[in-house]
Amino acid sequence: MENETKKGKQKIEMKFIESERARNVSFSKRKKTLFQDAKKFATQTKADVGVLMLFSPGGKSCSYGSTSIEEIIENFLKVKIEDHQRDYVEGKSNGFEALEDLHKELQTCNEKEKNEY
């Protein structure tokens, strides 16, 4: 026993998981851990935390928010728009147009989901 070396946590090489079943299992486990960590972070810091995944292996979107994910996105965009306006006045450019498009896409997805039920 004295000569045994412990492996402990090892780094896993980041590569595509070929097996669809193994990929789905890995996604589920990592999603669960990610959402648990987001919840823990929000609880410990009293911060608004949102995690949004638009495309899961099953083709469904999923999200976690310490409050409403839509509210978090709207607050984030509000701050970024104010920053963008200030930067525009100061002559700087800001790349948050893509996030605004993402917000619109999220609203569209939510409307589609509501219509499906």
N, C-alpha and C positions, 0 to 999 in steps of 0.2 A: 504494500500500500504506500510505502514511503516514496517509491520510485514512480508512482503513477502521476502523470501530468493531467491536470484538469483543463478541459477545453473552454469551459465557460461560454460566454456569448462570442460567437464568431461572426465576422462580416460575411454576408451572403452576396455573391456576385449578382449584380443587377442584369438580368437577361429575360427574354421573353419565355414564358412558360408554355411549352408546346401543347400539353394536354389540356383540353378545354375544361374537363372536370376539375383538374388540379388548379387551373387558373381561376375558376369560379370559387373554389374553396378558399384559395389564397385571398381573393378579392373580399369575400365575406368576412374573413378573420381580420384582415387589415382595416376594412371599413368599420367594423365593430370597435377595434382599438382606437382608430382615429376619432370616432365620435365620442368614445369614453374620455380620451385625452382632451378633446375640445370642451366637454362638459366640466372636467376637472379644472381646466384653465379658466373657464368662465366663473366657476364657483370660487376659486381661490383669488381671482383678481377683480371680480365684479365687473368684468369687461363684457361687452356684447360680442359674442363669438358666433360666426356662421361658417359652415362647411357645406359646399355645394358640389355635387358630382352630377354632371349632366348625362354622362353616358356610362352606364354599368355594362358588364358583359351581357346581361339580359336585355339591354336596350332601355332600361328604365332610369329615371333620374331619382336621386335621393339627396336629402339634405338634413343638416342638424343646425339648429339655431338656439342660442340661449334665450332669445326672444324670437319673434316671427322672423324668418329668413328674409321676407320681403321688406320688413321694417329695417333690418340691418343693412340691406342693400340700398334702400332709399336714403338712410342716414349717411352711409358711406358716399353715395353719389352726391348728396347735398354738400358734404364737406369738400369733395373733389371738384365739384362745379365751382364752389367758392374759391378754392385754390386755383382752378383753371382760369377763372376770371381775373384773379389777382395776378397770376403769372402772365396772362395776356396783356394786362395793363403794363406790367413790368417788362414785356417783350420776351418772355420765356414760353416754351411750348410744353404741352402736357399730353401724355398718351392714354388718357382714360376714355376715349371715344369707344373703344372696344368693350369696355366694361358697361357702358350705357347700352350698347347693342345686346350684350349678354343679359342685362336686366329686362330689356324688351322681350328677348327670347324666353326668359323665365316666365314672364307674365303670359306669353302665348302658350307655353307648355301647361301652366296652371289652368288656363281657360280650357284647353283641350281635355285635360284630366277631368275637370268639372263637368264638361259636356259628355264624357264617356259614361259617367255614372248617372 
